[in-house]
Amino acid sequence: MEQLGAYLLTQRIAPLVNRYVVTAPDGGDVLAFAEQKRFALKEELTFWSGEDRARRLGGFKALKVLDLSAAYDVTGPDGRPLGFFRKDARASLLRSTWHLVPPGRPPAVGRERSLPVAVARRGWQLVDTFLPVPVPPMPFVYHFDFVRDGEPVLTVERLWGLRDRYVVHVRDPELDPVLALCMAVGLDALQSR
């Protein structure tokens, strides 16, 4: 996979697993494919070079079972560490916040771009939790910006639509694209936990 650039991450509907397909932003050939089992005690995801699973690109695995400030190790195709990411539970009370840590580098901090959207999302989730009737899916489009020392590292922008689709911009030439894509999937699959 190319180092710098933009990717389109699309979630596909499937029973019992979260499936993700990575292409160029305009669609086209599959650059990567990932699956994550739902309802697993210890979250894990593997990226493959395609849906045939011919070549492993890497993936992430939770360090602990069910943890509010969960941390996830990210490894490459040979199992070597590419870094890790973790949710900042305290900062996420108001606006979801994650730390993305490549090996030997300071962390990049990622936050929801819009505070009003973050507050509205939390209100929508509360209504959904306490209302005795089903509430329609959340109508909010949210984006995350990861920065280190004031410099952009990674941007994940959710596209409007019924399916979960994200444009992932790798802005730091030293950020491994598998680490970036694992973080993007984490924002989709792990956001509400």
Beta strands, then each sheet from edge to edge (+ up, - down):
strand 1: 5-12
strand 2: 17-24
strand 3: 27-37
strand 4: 44-48
strand 5: 56-62
strand 6: 71-75
strand 7: 81-87
strand 8: 97-101
strand 9: 108-112
strand 10: 143-148
strand 11: 151-158
strand 12: 165-170
sheet 1: 1+ 2- 3+ 4- 5+ 6- 7+ 8- 9+ 10- 11+ 12- 1+
end
